[in-house]
Amino acid sequence: MAQQAGAGTPEPTGRIQSVERAIGLMEAIAAGPEHGSTVAEVADACGLNRATAWRLLATLEYSHFVDKDPFTHRYTIGFAVNRLARSAGIDQLINRCHPILTRLSQETGETASLAVPRELGLTYVDEVVPPSLMTVRWIGRQVSLHATSAGKAMLAWLPENEVHSVLSAPLPGHTEATHTETRELEAELEEIRALGYSIAAGELEHGVHGVSAAIRDRQRSPIGVISIWGPQERIPDERFAELGELAGSAALEAMGNPAD
């Protein structure tokens, strides 16, 4: 069996058998080989007949909690599980990053923000604004991935298939500076991976410039993005390298690897 309650552990009331079986199947898939598991393998691991396991897996696949390879018919954990896992760690990430954002804002005199990935883009969950500035608050605002430094910083470290899914969709041109050509964006993502930070110059809103760096977990997947942004008059192109280095160092610190 994939998981059993420990001896002497009281059984919780109000349990739903089909939910427990679905959870057991996902745990069996997660514990299986990297290339995935067959229906027969996870059914045997969970003590289920194959017809029941197949119906549960079809439901989980529909909601993207598992993925099925169309050629091998093997199942792996789907992106919906990763999305839930990221959501569970948001409060911890905010607590870890807030002092870093405060220091960045004090050092640069600009707004420093933290964004986290969502299914349709990025959402800003924390920001620190210098007391002397009057600016629009972005907390809770969701923005596109191709037209912001934060979005491009995250895209640069996503798996290739996820990047392709984003870039193959219609990309709106928010301003004349927005990059909407797939090849142009792919080249920019390659440059971001080399530099360690991204830039955006008036691509979402006229006159707003910013730099960003992705916070990555041990598997190098992006779990958040730290940004420094402000009006073009205070963040001209000449400041991008300086602020980009600061954002990159802040992202490393947030990952628990402070820069030397």
Secondary structure, DSSP 8 states (H G I E B T S, - for coil): ------TT----SS--HHHHHHHHHHHHHHHS-TT-B-HHHHHHHHT--HHHHHHHHHHHHHTTSEEE-TTT--EEE-HHHHHHHHHHTHHHHHHHHHHHHHHHHHHHSSEEEEEEEETTEEEEEEEE--TT------TT-EE-SSSSHHHHHHHTTS-HHHHHHHHHS----SSTT----HHHHHHHHHHHHHHS-EEEESSSSTTEEEEEEEEE-TT--EEEEEEEEEETTTS-GGGHHHHHHHHHHHHHHHTT----
